[in-house]
Amino acid sequence: MTYDTSNIFAKMLRGEIPCNKVYEDTFALAFHDIAPAAPVHILVIPKGEYRNFAEFSTHATPEMLQGFFVSIEKIAAQQKLNDYRLISNNGAGVGQSVQHFHVHILAGKPMGKLLP
């Protein structure tokens, strides 16, 4: 399977679709989720063609891997988040709805256990 350059996140990265941006650097673009599951719900996407975490972790350069995850911490600090949850799905069978690797930052309410 190849990367679909017409997915919504690819279009956001190219500036074809607007987003409510909260952060951007060489490695990542972050924006508010349009259907938030928590008071703070930010999506972070890498600047590259990676369909899921498996592709990102095996094909991204070490600089991209480090830069992306450092960007997540910068976003949390910028948003003044002390307690937050990171979620990433790898594949449609577990809920990945956009085939571009992304991480959800969730915060702003008690969340309890990860799974019921």
N, CA, C and O atoms as a printed pandas DataFrame, in Angstrom:
     atom_number atom_name residue_name chain_id  residue_number  x_coord  y_coord  z_coord
0              1         N          MET        A               1    0.850   -1.188    0.000
1              2        CA          MET        A               1    0.000    0.000    0.000
2              3         C          MET        A               1    0.892    1.246    0.000
3              4         O          MET        A               1    1.897    1.306    0.708
4              5         N          THR        A               2    0.513    2.217   -0.789
5              6        CA          THR        A               2    1.293    3.446   -0.889
6              7         C          THR        A               2    0.598    4.588   -0.145
7              8         O          THR        A               2   -0.599    4.536    0.141
8              9         N          TYR        A               3    1.370    5.597    0.149
9             10        CA          TYR        A               3    0.860    6.771    0.837
10            11         C          TYR        A               3   -0.117    7.522   -0.070
11            12         O          TYR        A               3    0.178    7.755   -1.242
12            13         N          ASP        A               4   -1.264    7.896    0.466
13            14        CA          ASP        A               4   -2.289    8.631   -0.270
14            15         C          ASP        A               4   -2.075   10.132   -0.080
15            16         O          ASP        A               4   -2.386   10.677    0.979
16            17         N          THR        A               5   -1.552   10.786   -1.091
17            18        CA          THR        A               5   -1.250   12.222   -1.001
18            19         C          THR        A               5   -2.517   13.090   -0.973
19            20         O          THR        A               5   -2.429   14.307   -0.810
20            21         N          SER        A               6   -3.683   12.471   -1.132
21            22        CA          SER        A               6   -4.927   13.242   -1.082
22            23         C          SER        A               6   -5.585   13.192    0.299
23            24         O          SER        A               6   -6.682   13.721    0.477
24            25         N          ASN        A               7   -4.921   12.555    1.287
25            26        CA          ASN        A               7   -5.539   12.517    2.619
26            27         C          ASN        A               7   -5.547   13.923    3.220
27            28         O          ASN        A               7   -4.757   14.784    2.833
28            29         N          ILE        A               8   -6.444   14.135    4.159
29            30        CA          ILE        A               8   -6.671   15.479    4.703
30            31         C          ILE        A               8   -5.419   16.066    5.365
31            32         O          ILE        A               8   -5.183   17.271    5.270
32            33         N          PHE        A               9   -4.620   15.236    6.029
33            34        CA          PHE        A               9   -3.425   15.766    6.691
34            35         C          PHE        A               9   -2.365   16.160    5.670
35            36         O          PHE        A               9   -1.654   17.145    5.870
36            37         N          ALA        A              10   -2.247   15.412    4.585
37            38        CA          ALA        A              10   -1.312   15.790    3.518
38            39         C          ALA        A              10   -1.723   17.137    2.929
39            40         O          ALA        A              10   -0.873   17.977    2.633
40            41         N          LYS        A              11   -3.022   17.337    2.762
41            42        CA          LYS        A              11   -3.517   18.608    2.233
42            43         C          LYS        A              11   -3.249   19.758    3.207
43            44         O          LYS        A              11   -2.949   20.873    2.782
44            45         N          MET        A              12   -3.357   19.491    4.500
45            46        CA          MET        A              12   -3.048   20.518    5.500
46            47         C          MET        A              12   -1.567   20.882    5.452
47            48         O          MET        A              12   -1.204   22.057    5.516
48            49         N          LEU        A              13   -0.720   19.870    5.339
49            50        CA          LEU        A              13    0.722   20.126    5.273
50            51         C          LEU        A              13    1.085   20.976    4.060
51            52         O          LEU        A              13    2.007   21.790    4.122
52            53         N          ARG        A              14    0.362   20.789    2.960
53            54        CA          ARG        A              14    0.622   21.578    1.740
54            55         C          ARG        A              14   -0.085   22.927    1.761
55            56         O          ARG        A              14    0.095   23.728    0.844
56            57         N          GLY        A              15   -0.884   23.193    2.791
57            58        CA          GLY        A              15   -1.598   24.458    2.898
58            59         C          GLY        A              15   -2.854   24.528    2.047
59            60         O          GLY        A              15   -3.393   25.613    1.833
60            61         N          GLU        A              16   -3.323   23.400    1.563
61            62        CA          GLU        A              16   -4.530   23.366    0.720
62            63         C          GLU        A              16   -5.804   23.403    1.545
63            64         O          GLU        A              16   -6.852   23.824    1.055
64            65         N          ILE        A              17   -5.724   22.967    2.784
65            66        CA          ILE        A              17   -6.858   22.968    3.707
66            67         C          ILE        A              17   -6.398   23.682    4.968
67            68         O          ILE        A              17   -5.323   23.381    5.486
68            69         N          PRO        A              18   -7.194   24.624    5.475
69            70        CA          PRO        A              18   -6.781   25.326    6.701
70            71         C          PRO        A              18   -6.938   24.443    7.937
71            72         O          PRO        A              18   -7.704   23.479    7.942
72            73         N          CYS        A              19   -6.198   24.796    8.975
73            74        CA          CYS        A              19   -6.347   24.131   10.260
74            75         C          CYS        A              19   -6.156   25.179   11.346
75            76         O          CYS        A              19   -5.589   26.246   11.106
76            77         N          ASN        A              20   -6.625   24.867   12.516
77            78        CA          ASN        A              20   -6.477   25.766   13.659
78            79         C          ASN        A              20   -5.126   25.452   14.307
79            80         O          ASN        A              20   -5.053   24.773   15.331
80            81         N          LYS        A              21   -4.061   25.963   13.686
81            82        CA          LYS        A              21   -2.694   25.627   14.045
82            83         C          LYS        A              21   -2.315   26.163   15.416
83            84         O          LYS        A              21   -2.628   27.300   15.770
84            85         N          VAL        A              22   -1.620   25.301   16.191
85            86        CA          VAL        A              22   -1.087   25.732   17.480
86            87         C          VAL        A              22    0.437   25.696   17.489
87            88         O          VAL        A              22    1.068   26.313   18.348
88            89         N          TYR        A              23    1.039   24.967   16.527
89            90        CA          TYR        A              23    2.496   24.832   16.516
90            91         C          TYR        A              23    2.940   24.309   15.150
91            92         O          TYR        A              23    2.248   23.522   14.505
92            93         N          GLU        A              24    4.119   24.776   14.734
93            94        CA          GLU        A              24    4.724   24.232   13.528
94            95         C          GLU        A              24    6.227   24.448   13.596
95            96         O          GLU        A              24    6.696   25.506   14.016
96            97         N          ASP        A              25    6.968   23.444   13.182
97            98        CA          ASP        A              25    8.412   23.553   13.045
98            99         C          ASP        A              25    8.848   22.689   11.869
99           100         O          ASP        A              25    8.012   22.264   11.072
100          101         N          THR        A              26   10.117   22.429   11.755
101          102        CA          THR        A              26   10.659   21.641   10.645
102          103         C          THR        A              26   10.108   20.223   10.619
103          104         O          THR        A              26   10.013   19.614    9.554
104          105         N          PHE        A              27    9.745   19.695   11.782
105          106        CA          PHE        A              27    9.385   18.292   11.907
106          107         C          PHE        A              27    7.893   18.013   12.011
107          108         O          PHE        A              27    7.442   16.925   11.655
108          109         N          ALA        A              28    7.123   18.981   12.495
109          110        CA          ALA        A              28    5.730   18.699   12.839
110          111         C          ALA        A              28    4.818   19.892   12.618
111          112         O          ALA        A              28    5.243   21.048   12.615
112          113         N          LEU        A              29    3.550   19.564   12.433
113          114        CA          LEU        A              29    2.465   20.538   12.407
114          115         C          LEU        A              29    1.462   20.064   13.449
115          116         O          LEU        A              29    1.116   18.884   13.487
116          117         N          ALA        A              30    0.991   20.983   14.299
117          118        CA          ALA        A              30    0.020   20.635   15.328
118          119         C          ALA        A              30   -1.172   21.578   15.243
119          120         O          ALA        A              30   -1.022   22.773   14.989
120          121         N          PHE        A              31   -2.353   21.020   15.460
121          122        CA          PHE        A              31   -3.583   21.798   15.346
122          123         C          PHE        A              31   -4.663   21.186   16.224
123          124         O          PHE        A              31   -4.590   20.019   16.608
124          125         N          HIS        A              32   -5.674   22.006   16.535
125          126        CA          HIS        A              32   -6.792   21.531   17.342
126          127         C          HIS        A              32   -7.640   20.549   16.537
127          128         O          HIS        A              32   -7.903   20.759   15.352
128          129         N          ASP        A              33   -8.062   19.476   17.201
129          130        CA          ASP        A              33   -8.945   18.486   16.584
130          131         C          ASP        A              33  -10.315   19.134   16.357
131          132         O          ASP        A              33  -10.784   19.898   17.200
132          133         N          ILE        A              34  -10.950   18.835   15.237
133          134        CA          ILE        A              34  -12.258   19.428   14.937
134          135         C          ILE        A              34  -13.400   18.765   15.720
135          136         O          ILE        A              34  -14.498   19.314   15.804
136          137         N          ALA        A              35  -13.135   17.591   16.287
137          138        CA          ALA        A              35  -14.124   16.901   17.122
138          139         C          ALA        A              35  -13.432   16.481   18.414
139          140         O          ALA        A              35  -13.148   15.300   18.611
140          141         N          PRO        A              36  -13.158   17.450   19.302
141          142        CA          PRO        A              36  -12.342   17.149   20.483
142          143         C          PRO        A              36  -12.979   16.132   21.427
143          144         O          PRO        A              36  -14.183   16.155   21.683
144          145         N          ALA        A              37  -12.126   15.235   21.936
145          146        CA          ALA        A              37  -12.547   14.235   22.914
146          147         C          ALA        A              37  -12.188   14.657   24.333
147          148         O          ALA        A              37  -12.463   13.929   25.286
148          149         N          ALA        A              38  -11.578   15.825   24.476
149          150        CA          ALA        A              38  -11.192   16.379   25.776
150          151         C          ALA        A              38  -11.115   17.894   25.620
151          152         O          ALA        A              38  -11.066   18.392   24.496
152          153         N          PRO        A              39  -11.104   18.634   26.726
153          154        CA          PRO        A              39  -10.999   20.092   26.615
154          155         C          PRO        A              39   -9.788   20.542   25.794
155          156         O          PRO        A              39   -9.869   21.524   25.055
156          157         N          VAL        A              40   -8.676   19.832   25.923
157          158        CA          VAL        A              40   -7.524   20.062   25.064
158          159         C          VAL        A              40   -7.362   18.806   24.210
159          160         O          VAL        A              40   -7.164   17.709   24.734
160          161         N          HIS        A              41   -7.446   18.975   22.904
161          162        CA          HIS        A              41   -7.283   17.845   21.982
162          163         C          HIS        A              41   -6.541   18.367   20.753
163          164         O          HIS        A              41   -7.125   18.986   19.864
164          165         N          ILE        A              42   -5.258   18.101   20.734
165          166        CA          ILE        A              42   -4.377   18.591   19.671
166          167         C          ILE        A              42   -3.840   17.405   18.890
167          168         O          ILE        A              42   -3.416   16.407   19.473
168          169         N          LEU        A              43   -3.858   17.517   17.579
169          170        CA          LEU        A              43   -3.255   16.507   16.720
170          171         C          LEU        A              43   -1.883   16.987   16.290
171          172         O          LEU        A              43   -1.705   18.159   15.959
172          173         N          VAL        A              44   -0.911   16.082   16.295
173          174        CA          VAL        A              44    0.444   16.397   15.869
174          175         C          VAL        A              44    0.800   15.441   14.734
175          176         O          VAL        A              44    0.738   14.222   14.894
176          177         N          ILE        A              45    1.176   16.009   13.581
177          178        CA          ILE        A              45    1.518   15.184   12.425
178          179         C          ILE        A              45    2.941   15.496   11.970
179          180         O          ILE        A              45    3.360   16.653   11.972
180          181         N          PRO        A              46    3.673   14.470   11.586
181          182        CA          PRO        A              46    5.030   14.717   11.085
182          183         C          PRO        A              46    4.991   15.262    9.665
183          184         O          PRO        A              46    4.044   15.018    8.917
184          185         N          LYS        A              47    6.015   15.990    9.311
185          186        CA          LYS        A              47    6.137   16.529    7.961
186          187         C          LYS        A              47    6.855   15.501    7.088
187          188         O          LYS        A              47    8.061   15.579    6.856
188          189         N          GLY        A              48    6.092   14.566    6.630
189          190        CA          GLY        A              48    6.604   13.503    5.777
190          191         C          GLY        A              48    5.479   12.542    5.447
191          192         O          GLY        A              48    4.406   12.597    6.047
192          193         N          GLU        A              49    5.727   11.676    4.506
193          194        CA          GLU        A              49    4.711   10.736    4.039
194          195         C          GLU        A              49    4.827    9.405    4.781
195          196         O          GLU        A              49    5.473    8.465    4.318
196          197         N          TYR        A              50    4.186    9.355    5.941
197          198        CA          TYR        A              50    4.178    8.158    6.773
198          199         C          TYR        A              50    2.728    7.806    7.063
199          200         O          TYR        A              50    2.001    8.618    7.635
200          201         N          ARG        A              51    2.295    6.609    6.678
201          202        CA          ARG        A              51    0.897    6.227    6.871
202          203         C          ARG        A              51    0.560    5.906    8.313
203          204         O          ARG        A              51   -0.580    6.105    8.732
204          205         N          ASN        A              52    1.522    5.412    9.087
205          206        CA          ASN        A              52    1.235    4.977   10.449
206          207         C          ASN        A              52    2.529    4.952   11.259
207          208         O          ASN        A              52    3.604    5.253   10.741
208          209         N          PHE        A              53    2.412    4.593   12.525
209          210        CA          PHE        A              53    3.582    4.579   13.399
210          211         C          PHE        A              53    4.624    3.587   12.904
211          212         O          PHE        A              53    5.821    3.869   12.964
212          213         N          ALA        A              54    4.192    2.440   12.419
213          214        CA          ALA        A              54    5.144    1.430   11.934
214          215         C          ALA        A              54    6.022    2.008   10.825
215          216         O          ALA        A              54    7.239    1.823   10.836
216          217         N          GLU        A              55    5.416    2.699    9.879
217          218        CA          GLU        A              55    6.193    3.324    8.795
218          219         C          GLU        A              55    7.086    4.441    9.328
219          220         O          GLU        A              55    8.246    4.559    8.935
220          221         N          PHE        A              56    6.540    5.252   10.220
221          222        CA          PHE        A              56    7.317    6.365   10.760
222          223         C          PHE        A              56    8.542    5.843   11.508
223          224         O          PHE        A              56    9.651    6.340   11.312
224          225         N          SER        A              57    8.344    4.850   12.356
225          226        CA          SER        A              57    9.439    4.356   13.186
226          227         C          SER        A              57   10.511    3.627   12.383
227          228         O          SER        A              57   11.662    3.560   12.815
228          229         N          THR        A              58   10.155    3.084   11.231
229          230        CA          THR        A              58   11.142    2.343   10.438
230          231         C          THR        A              58   11.708    3.127    9.260
231          232         O          THR        A              58   12.774    2.777    8.752
232          233         N          HIS        A              59   11.026    4.176    8.813
233          234        CA          HIS        A              59   11.481    4.906    7.624
234          235         C          HIS        A              59   11.929    6.346    7.874
235          236         O          HIS        A              59   12.640    6.920    7.049
236          237         N          ALA        A              60   11.530    6.926    8.980
237          238        CA          ALA        A              60   11.946    8.304    9.269
238          239         C          ALA        A              60   13.418    8.313    9.681
239          240         O          ALA        A              60   13.927    7.350   10.255
240          241         N          THR        A              61   14.082    9.422    9.375
241          242        CA          THR        A              61   15.479    9.569    9.785
242          243         C          THR        A              61   15.548    9.720   11.309
243          244         O          THR        A              61   14.560   10.108   11.933
244          245         N          PRO        A              62   16.690    9.423   11.908
245          246        CA          PRO        A              62   16.825    9.649   13.348
246          247         C          PRO        A              62   16.531   11.102   13.735
247          248         O          PRO        A              62   15.949   11.361   14.788
248          249         N          GLU        A              63   16.931   12.040   12.884
249          250        CA          GLU        A              63   16.657   13.455   13.150
250          251         C          GLU        A              63   15.149   13.717   13.162
251          252         O          GLU        A              63   14.655   14.439   14.028
252          253         N          MET        A              64   14.418   13.136   12.211
253          254        CA          MET        A              64   12.964   13.310   12.155
254          255         C          MET        A              64   12.295   12.674   13.362
255          256         O          MET        A              64   11.401   13.271   13.962
256          257         N          LEU        A              65   12.717   11.472   13.723
257          258        CA          LEU        A              65   12.139   10.794   14.883
258          259         C          LEU        A              65   12.310   11.630   16.143
259          260         O          LEU        A              65   11.349   11.867   16.875
260          261         N          GLN        A              66   13.523   12.070   16.388
261          262        CA          GLN        A              66   13.782   12.877   17.580
262          263         C          GLN        A              66   13.059   14.212   17.505
263          264         O          GLN        A              66   12.427   14.632   18.475
264          265         N          GLY        A              67   13.147   14.879   16.366
265          266        CA          GLY        A              67   12.522   16.185   16.209
266          267         C          GLY        A              67   11.024   16.146   16.410
267          268         O          GLY        A              67   10.451   17.047   17.021
268          269         N          PHE        A              68   10.383   15.098   15.894
269          270        CA          PHE        A              68    8.932   14.973   16.034
270          271         C          PHE        A              68    8.534   14.839   17.498
271          272         O          PHE        A              68    7.635   15.538   17.965
272          273         N          PHE        A              69    9.197   13.949   18.218
273          274        CA          PHE        A              69    8.817   13.738   19.613
274          275         C          PHE        A              69    9.223   14.907   20.506
275          276         O          PHE        A              69    8.549   15.172   21.502
276          277         N          VAL        A              70   10.292   15.605   20.182
277          278        CA          VAL        A              70   10.637   16.833   20.903
278          279         C          VAL        A              70    9.562   17.894   20.643
279          280         O          VAL        A              70    9.219   18.665   21.539
280          281         N          SER        A              71    9.039   17.931   19.430
281          282        CA          SER        A              71    7.960   18.874   19.106
282          283         C          SER        A              71    6.744   18.642   19.987
283          284         O          SER        A              71    6.107   19.599   20.429
284          285         N          ILE        A              72    6.414   17.382   20.247
285          286        CA          ILE        A              72    5.265   17.079   21.113
286          287         C          ILE        A              72    5.488   17.662   22.504
287          288         O          ILE        A              72    4.572   18.243   23.086
288          289         N          GLU        A              73    6.689   17.513   23.036
289          290        CA          GLU        A              73    6.968   18.081   24.360
290          291         C          GLU        A              73    6.919   19.610   24.319
291          292         O          GLU        A              73    6.448   20.234   25.270
292          293         N          LYS        A              74    7.392   20.214   23.243
293          294        CA          LYS        A              74    7.322   21.675   23.111
294          295         C          LYS        A              74    5.872   22.144   23.094
295          296         O          LYS        A              74    5.537   23.164   23.696
296          297         N          ILE        A              75    5.026   21.409   22.413
297          298        CA          ILE        A              75    3.602   21.759   22.349
298          299         C          ILE        A              75    2.986   21.662   23.736
299          300         O          ILE        A              75    2.252   22.560   24.150
300          301         N          ALA        A              76    3.273   20.586   24.458
301          302        CA          ALA        A              76    2.744   20.431   25.820
302          303         C          ALA        A              76    3.200   21.592   26.705
303          304         O          ALA        A              76    2.406   22.125   27.481
304          305         N          ALA        A              77    4.456   21.982   26.597
305          306        CA          ALA        A              77    4.964   23.109   27.387
306          307         C          ALA        A              77    4.294   24.411   26.965
307          308         O          ALA        A              77    3.901   25.213   27.813
308          309         N          GLN        A              78    4.163   24.624   25.657
309          310        CA          GLN        A              78    3.520   25.835   25.136
310          311         C          GLN        A              78    2.078   25.952   25.642
311          312         O          GLN        A              78    1.611   27.047   25.957
312          313         N          GLN        A              79    1.387   24.826   25.716
313          314        CA          GLN        A              79   -0.003   24.791   26.160
314          315         C          GLN        A              79   -0.125   24.729   27.689
315          316         O          GLN        A              79   -1.228   24.703   28.234
316          317         N          LYS        A              80    1.030   24.706   28.371
317          318        CA          LYS        A              80    1.080   24.639   29.833
318          319         C          LYS        A              80    0.404   23.377   30.369
319          320         O          LYS        A              80   -0.335   23.420   31.353
320          321         N          LEU        A              81    0.671   22.261   29.706
321          322        CA          LEU        A              81    0.098   20.978   30.106
322          323         C          LEU        A              81    1.090   20.225   30.986
323          324         O          LEU        A              81    2.217   19.958   30.569
324          325         N          ASN        A              82    0.676   19.887   32.188
325          326        CA          ASN        A              82    1.492   19.044   33.059
326          327         C          ASN        A              82    1.067   17.589   32.944
327          328         O          ASN        A              82    1.905   16.689   32.882
328          329         N          ASP        A              83   -0.229   17.367   32.916
329          330        CA          ASP        A              83   -0.788   16.033   32.790
330          331         C          ASP        A              83   -1.465   15.935   31.429
331          332         O          ASP        A              83   -2.343   16.736   31.107
332          333         N          TYR        A              84   -1.065   14.976   30.650
333          334        CA          TYR        A              84   -1.686   14.785   29.338
334          335         C          TYR        A              84   -1.508   13.359   28.887
335          336         O          TYR        A              84   -0.659   12.629   29.400
336          337         N          ARG        A              85   -2.310   12.970   27.928
337          338        CA          ARG        A              85   -2.260   11.618   27.366
338          339         C          ARG        A              85   -1.899   11.723   25.899
339          340         O          ARG        A              85   -2.405   12.585   25.180
340          341         N          LEU        A              86   -1.012   10.829   25.461
341          342        CA          LEU        A              86   -0.676   10.715   24.044
342          343         C          LEU        A              86   -1.301    9.431   23.518
343          344         O          LEU        A              86   -1.172    8.370   24.128
344          345         N          ILE        A              87   -1.983    9.538   22.372
345          346        CA          ILE        A              87   -2.592    8.371   21.739
346          347         C          ILE        A              87   -2.225    8.374   20.265
347          348         O          ILE        A              87   -2.253    9.409   19.599
348          349         N          SER        A              88   -1.881    7.195   19.776
349          350        CA          SER        A              88   -1.671    7.019   18.346
350          351         C          SER        A              88   -2.160    5.636   17.960
351          352         O          SER        A              88   -1.788    4.644   18.586
352          353         N          ASN        A              89   -2.986    5.567   16.938
353          354        CA          ASN        A              89   -3.486    4.297   16.439
354          355         C          ASN        A              89   -2.673    3.881   15.225
355          356         O          ASN        A              89   -2.268    4.724   14.424
356          357         N          ASN        A              90   -2.434    2.592   15.090
357          358        CA          ASN        A              90   -1.668    2.065   13.961
358          359         C          ASN        A              90   -2.555    1.099   13.183
359          360         O          ASN        A              90   -2.539   -0.107   13.430
360          361         N          GLY        A              91   -3.326    1.636   12.246
361          362        CA          GLY        A              91   -4.184    0.813   11.407
362          363         C          GLY        A              91   -5.664    1.019   11.670
363          364         O          GLY        A              91   -6.071    1.388   12.771
364          365         N          ALA        A              92   -6.460    0.773   10.638
365          366        CA          ALA        A              92   -7.907    0.970   10.710
366          367         C          ALA        A              92   -8.568    0.069   11.749
367          368         O          ALA        A              92   -9.585    0.448   12.331
368          369         N          GLY        A              93   -8.009   -1.114   11.991
369          370        CA          GLY        A              93   -8.595   -2.053   12.937
370          371         C          GLY        A              93   -8.610   -1.560   14.377
371          372         O          GLY        A              93   -9.350   -2.091   15.205
372          373         N          VAL        A              94   -7.801   -0.551   14.683
373          374        CA          VAL        A              94   -7.786    0.014   16.038
374          375         C          VAL        A              94   -8.230    1.476   16.054
375          376         O          VAL        A              94   -8.067    2.168   17.059
376          377         N          GLY        A              95   -8.788    1.939   14.946
377          378        CA          GLY        A              95   -9.390    3.264   14.933
378          379         C          GLY        A              95   -8.644    4.356   14.192
379          380         O          GLY        A              95   -9.051    5.516   14.260
380          381         N          GLN        A              96   -7.565    4.033   13.482
381          382        CA          GLN        A              96   -6.881    5.086   12.721
382          383         C          GLN        A              96   -7.765    5.472   11.541
383          384         O          GLN        A              96   -8.009    4.660   10.649
384          385         N          SER        A              97   -8.242    6.713   11.539
385          386        CA          SER        A              97   -9.189    7.148   10.510
386          387         C          SER        A              97   -8.524    7.911    9.372
387          388         O          SER        A              97   -9.070    7.962    8.269
388          389         N          VAL        A              98   -7.367    8.502    9.611
389          390        CA          VAL        A              98   -6.614    9.181    8.555
390          391         C          VAL        A              98   -5.299    8.441    8.405
391          392         O          VAL        A              98   -4.567    8.258    9.377
392          393         N          GLN        A              99   -5.006    8.021    7.202
393          394        CA          GLN        A              99   -3.805    7.216    6.956
394          395         C          GLN        A              99   -2.561    8.094    6.792
395          396         O          GLN        A              99   -1.861    8.039    5.781
396          397         N          HIS        A             100   -2.318    8.901    7.817
397          398        CA          HIS        A             100   -1.095    9.689    7.965
398          399         C          HIS        A             100   -0.780    9.606    9.447
399          400         O          HIS        A             100   -1.616    9.963   10.277
400          401         N          PHE        A             101    0.421    9.138    9.797
401          402        CA          PHE        A             101    0.770    8.997   11.204
402          403         C          PHE        A             101    0.481   10.289   11.954
403          404         O          PHE        A             101    0.815   11.380   11.492
404          405         N          HIS        A             102   -0.138   10.151   13.108
405          406        CA          HIS        A             102   -0.423   11.309   13.944
406          407         C          HIS        A             102   -0.558   10.890   15.403
407          408         O          HIS        A             102   -0.863    9.740   15.718
408          409         N          VAL        A             103   -0.323   11.851   16.274
409          410        CA          VAL        A             103   -0.437   11.647   17.711
410          411         C          VAL        A             103   -1.467   12.625   18.244
411          412         O          VAL        A             103   -1.463   13.805   17.894
412          413         N          HIS        A             104   -2.339   12.125   19.087
413          414        CA          HIS        A             104   -3.323   12.964   19.779
414          415         C          HIS        A             104   -2.745   13.348   21.135
415          416         O          HIS        A             104   -2.246   12.491   21.864
416          417         N          ILE        A             105   -2.810   14.622   21.472
417          418        CA          ILE        A             105   -2.497   15.093   22.822
418          419         C          ILE        A             105   -3.839   15.433   23.460
419          420         O          ILE        A             105   -4.556   16.309   22.975
420          421         N          LEU        A             106   -4.174   14.751   24.535
421          422        CA          LEU        A             106   -5.434   14.962   25.243
422          423         C          LEU        A             106   -5.148   15.432   26.654
423          424         O          LEU        A             106   -4.279   14.884   27.332
424          425         N          ALA        A             107   -5.876   16.443   27.098
425          426        CA          ALA        A             107   -5.676   16.980   28.441
426          427         C          ALA        A             107   -6.888   17.808   28.846
427          428         O          ALA        A             107   -7.813   18.019   28.061
428          429         N          GLY        A             108   -6.859   18.271   30.089
429          430        CA          GLY        A             108   -7.873   19.201   30.548
430          431         C          GLY        A             108   -9.014   18.583   31.335
431          432         O          GLY        A             108   -9.946   19.283   31.731
432          433         N          LYS        A             109   -8.951   17.278   31.566
433          434        CA          LYS        A             109   -9.965   16.612   32.389
434          435         C          LYS        A             109   -9.376   15.304   32.901
435          436         O          LYS        A             109   -8.449   14.759   32.301
436          437         N          PRO        A             110   -9.919   14.795   34.023
437          438        CA          PRO        A             110   -9.467   13.487   34.484
438          439         C          PRO        A             110   -9.867   12.416   33.462
439          440         O          PRO        A             110  -10.983   12.437   32.943
440          441         N          MET        A             111   -8.975   11.501   33.182
441          442        CA          MET        A             111   -9.265   10.494   32.154
442          443         C          MET        A             111   -9.309    9.077   32.679
443          444         O          MET        A             111   -9.802    8.185   31.988
444          445         N          GLY        A             112   -8.813    8.843   33.869
445          446        CA          GLY        A             112   -8.890    7.499   34.428
446          447         C          GLY        A             112   -8.048    6.503   33.647
447          448         O          GLY        A             112   -7.025    6.852   33.058
448          449         N          LYS        A             113   -8.502    5.253   33.657
449          450        CA          LYS        A             113   -7.776    4.183   32.978
450          451         C          LYS        A             113   -7.744    4.409   31.483
451          452         O          LYS        A             113   -8.610    5.079   30.919
452          453         N          LEU        A             114   -6.732    3.839   30.852
453          454        CA          LEU        A             114   -6.633    3.934   29.400
454          455         C          LEU        A             114   -7.769    3.153   28.737
455          456         O          LEU        A             114   -8.396    3.638   27.795
456          457         N          LEU        A             115   -8.025    1.955   29.230
457          458        CA          LEU        A             115   -9.101    1.119   28.697
458          459         C          LEU        A             115  -10.072    0.754   29.820
459          460         O          LEU        A             115   -9.668    0.624   30.975
460          461         N          PRO        A             116  -11.350    0.589   29.480
461          462        CA          PRO        A             116  -12.334    0.244   30.515
462          463         C          PRO        A             116  -12.064   -1.124   31.126
463          464         O          PRO        A             116  -12.800   -1.562   32.011
